[in-house]
Amino acid sequence: MASAAAPTAAVPTVVPPLEQLRRLAVELRLLLPGLRVGEAQETTKEFNPETFWRKLNEAAVNVAREATTLTEVFSRVPLPSPQETKRFCEQVHAAIKAITAVYYSLPKDRGITLRKLVRNATLDIVGGMAQLVDVLFITPGQSPDSSDLISYNSVWTACQQVPRIPKDNKAAALSMLTKSVDLVKDAHEEMEQAMEECDPYCGLLNDTEDNSDSHSDEEDDRLGFPNNRDLYWSEEDQELIIPCLALVRASKACLKKIRISVAENGKKDQVAQLDDIVDISDEISPSVDDLALSIYPPMCHLTVRINSAKLVSVLKKALEITKASHVTPQPEDSWIPLLINAVDQCMNRIKELTQSELELDHR
């Protein structure tokens, strides 16, 4: 009998360039859930801040360089060969893994607030790179159009932000508190502007108003068009808005005073207390937004009362946590009782103006 033929060597599978891009995008997106959890790696090595920031900056520069290279080679024809594409994809993947590894090396004891800022920067870079690879996969061999440039710029911009990240937890806390102050300031200005105009939906419903002659009020109600009581504030509404505005002003004042206390008295090594202050302060802006949205017509006075009470609860907790921390070396400092008193006065007035609706609701 003839001897069995020698087995033939396995031929390596050649993966087309675009399929490699698709797989790379999938692999990058799979990194995002782990980053969002962001547990620090256990290590016996002593943490060196200078080394950490140097490595993080170098890793960001490398990612930006790989994003540029990938955009260039996949925005012209002919496309890279499968072998060249494999090399490009491996380089991108290695660059992304390198920057995520640097992030994971940041210990929790450096501060949760600081880790959040580094995590968010890393998420922006990884997510931006995944988006860029998606775009190059969808439109290969074409000159960069607006979508390519937006995706490329998002990666580049995210990498450019890395050197601007605060370098310690106190600086990170001040950065977050400044952001909260700005958000509450914006919400307050929008509320004031709406009150001054006495027309919360000014300019948004011109088309409806232009056609108002052709519709009766009954027809508008039947068709779902808003009527006057849905568009404008009643006298009772406007009276209630006044203490709501005062409460938002008090919220802004609270955040500003907390930020000043952290700036003047905050200690870099008191990371847990700084984290606690930032955590509760982060709740103020969303609570202000809830209150601001509830004052727009048609206004439900009970909803305004509930949202005001929630905001007051958050403000008092923020002030108590600040008072109990090291950033208030003299707990009897007069600004905290004054702000608590101002907040209570606003809430008491809101309760007075909504009491009748509360009683009606309970009947």
N, C-alpha and C positions, 0 to 999 in steps of 0.2 A: 504494500500500500504506500501511496505517496505520503511523505511526511507533511504534517500540518504547516500551513504557511505562517511565516513569522508575523506576529501582530504589528500592525502599522501604528506609527506614532500618532498620538492625538493631535489634531490640528487646532491651534488656539482659535477660539471664536473671536472674530473681529466685530467689535461693537461700533456701529455707525456713529459719527461725531455728534449728531443731534440727539441720538438716544443717550449718549454719554452726558450731554448737557441736562437732559431731562432727569436722569438718575442723580446727577449732582445736586440739582435743585431739591429733589426729594430728600436727599441725605442732609442737606443744610437745614431744611425745615424740621427734620426729626430732632435736631439739636435744640430747637426753641423751647419745648416743654421742660427739658432738664434745666435750661438756663433760668426759666421763670421760677423754678423751685430754688435753684441757686445755692445748694448746700456747699459750704466750704470744705475743701479736702483736709483730712486729718494729716498732720505732719509733725515731726519732732524738731524740724528745723526752726530756728528763731526767725521771725519775720523781719525783713529788712525793707522799710518803706521806700528808700531810694532805689533799691533794686527792682521792687515791684513796679514803680511808676516808669522807670526806664524801660522795663520789658513790655509794659502795656503800650507805651508810646511807640516803641519799635514794632510791636505786633500790628498796631493800627497803620503805621506807614507801610508795612508789608502787604496788608490787606488792600489798601488803596492802590498799591502798585500792581497787584494781581488783578484787581478790577479793571484797571486801565488796559493791561495786556489782553485780558479776555475780551474786552469790548473791541479793541483794535482788530484782533485776529478773526473775530466772528462778525465783523461789520463789513467784510469785503469778500470777494470771490477770487480764487477758489477758497473754499473752506479748508481748514487744517485737515491733514490726514487723520485717520483713527489713532495712529500712534502719537502724533503731535497733540491731538485733542486729549488723549489719556494723560499726557504730561501736564498740559495746562490745567486740567481738572484736578489732578493730584496736587498741583501747586496751590490752587485755590482752597481745596479742602484742608491742606496742611496749614495754610495761613489762618483759616478760620479756627481750626482746632487749637492752634497756638494761642490765639487771643482769648479763646474760652478757657484754656488751661491757666492763663495768667489770672483771669477773673476768679476762677475757683480757688486760686492760691491766697486770696484775700481773706484773712481770718474774721470770724464774726466779732471777735473782741475789739476790732478796729471801729466797730459801730455799724448798726443795721442801716442807718440812713446813708452812710458812705457806701455800703455795699449795694444799696438800691440804685444809687446813681451810677456806679460802675456797671451793675447788671443791666440797667436800662440802656446805657451806651453800647454795651456788648450786644444786647438784643437788637438794637437799631442797626448795628453793623452786619450781624448774621442775617437778619430779615431783609436788609437792603441788598445783600449779595444774592440771596435766594431769588429775590424779585428781579435783579439784573439778569441772572442766568435764565429765568423764565422768559424774559423779553428776548434775549438772544436766541433762545430755542424757538420761539414763535416766529421771529423775523430774522432768520440768518442771512448773511451775505448782503445785507442792505446797509447803505450809509446811515449812520446814526440819525434817527428822527427824534421827535420830541419825547416819545416814551422811553427810548434808549437813554437819552441824555438825562431825563428825570431819574431813571433807575440808577444810572451811573453816578449822578450827582448826589443821590441819597446815600449811597455807600461812601462816597468821598466826603460829603459833609459830616456824616456820622464819625468817620475816622478823624476829621479835623477837630471835632469836639472833644476828643479824648484828652489832649493836653490841658483843656479848660476845666476838667473835672476837679472839684475841690479835693485837696490832698489830705484832709483829716475830717473827723466827724463833726467838729464844731463848725468848720467852714461849710460842710455839707448841710448841717442844720440851718445855718444862716441862708444858704441858697434856697432851701425848701421853704423857709418862712417868708423870704422875700417874694417867692412865687405866689404863696398864699395871700400875702398882702395885696399884690397886684391884681389877683383874681377877684378879691372882694372889692377892691377899689373900682374895677371895671363894672361889677354888678351894681354897685351903688350909683355910679354915674349913669348907667342905663335906666335905673329906676327914677332918678331925679329928672332925667331928660323926658321920660314918658310923662311924669307928673307935670312938668312945665308946659308941655304941649297939650296936656289934657286930652290926648288922643293916642292911646297906646298902640293903635294899629295904623298910624299915619302913613299914607303912601302905599300901604299893602293891599288896599281894597278899592283902589280908584276905578278899576274896571267895573266892579259891582255897583259903585255909586253912579257911574256914568249911565248905567242901564236901569237906574232905579225907577225912572218914569214909566218904564214898560212893564213893571211888576207891581202888583198890589202887595200889601203886607201879608195877606193871607196866602197869596201865591208864593211869596218868598219863604214863609214858614213851611209850606208844603214841599217846596223844592229843596229846602235845607239851607237857604241863604241866611247869613246872620242878620239879626235885627238890631235895633239900637241898644237894647239892653245887653246884647252880647258884645257890643263894640265899645261902649263907653262906661265910665264909672258913674255911679250914683253919688249923691252927696254923702251918704253913709259910707260908701266905698272910699271916697277921697279922705274922709275923716279918719278911717282906719289905716290908710296908707301912711299917714304922718308918723305914728309911733313905730310902724314897720321900718320906715326909712331911718328913724332914730336908732332902732335896734341894729340895723346894718352898719350905721356909722359907729356904733359902739363895738361891733364885731371888728371893724377895721382898726379902731383904736386899740382893742385888745391885742390883735396880732402885731401891731406896730410896737407896743410896749413889751410884748414877749420877745420880739426880735431884738429890741434894744437891750433887754436884760441879758439875752444870750450873748450878744456882741460884747457887752461890757463886763459881764461876770462869768460867762461860760468857760469851763475848763475842758481842755482837749481829752483829758483822761477820764472824765465823767461821762463816758459814752452812753451808758444805760439811761441816765436821766435826760440827756439831750435827745435820745431816741424817743423817750416817752413824751417829751414836750412836742416833738415834731409829729408824732403819731396822732395825738389829740388835736393839734393845730390843723392837721390835714383834713380833719372832719368839718372845719368851720366853713370853708368855701362851698362845699357841696350843700351844706345846710342853708347857707345864704341863698344859693341858687334855687333851692326848693321853695324858700319863702318868696323870692323874687318872682318866680313863675306863678305862684298862687295868687299874686295880687292882680294879675291880668284878668280883664273881664271875659266872660261872666265870673265874677268873684264869688267864691264860697267862703263866707266869713269863718265858718268852723274849720275849714282847711287852713286858712291863714292862721287861726289860733293854734292849731296843732303844730304847724310848721314853725311858728314862732316859739312855741314851748320846746320843740326839739333843738332849735338853735340856742336858746337860752341854756338848756341843759349842757350842750357841748361847750359853750362859752364858760360856764361856771366850772366845769370839769377842767378845762384848759387853764383857767386862772388858779384853781386849787393845786393842780400838778406843778405849775410854775412856782407858786408860793412855797410848796414843800421841797423844792429842789434847791441846788446850790446856786442857781442864777439869781435867787432872791435872798441875799445874805441877811437881810432884815425882813423877816416875814410880816412884820407890822407895817411895812412900807405902804404909804398912803394910797398909791395908785391902784392897788388891787381892790381894796374895799370900795373905792370911788367907782371903779368900773362895774363891780358887782351891783352896787346901788343903782347905777345908771341902767344896767340891764334889767334889774327888777322893776324899776319905774316904767320902762317901756312895756314890759310884759303885763304889768298891772293895768296899764291903760288899754292894751289890746284886749285883756279880759273884760274890762268894763264895756268896751264897744261891741264885744261879741256875746255878752251874757244873754241878751234877749234871744238870739238865735240858738244858743245852747239850751235854754229853757224850753223853747219851742220843739227842739229836736228830741227832748226827753219826755214830751207829752205823749 
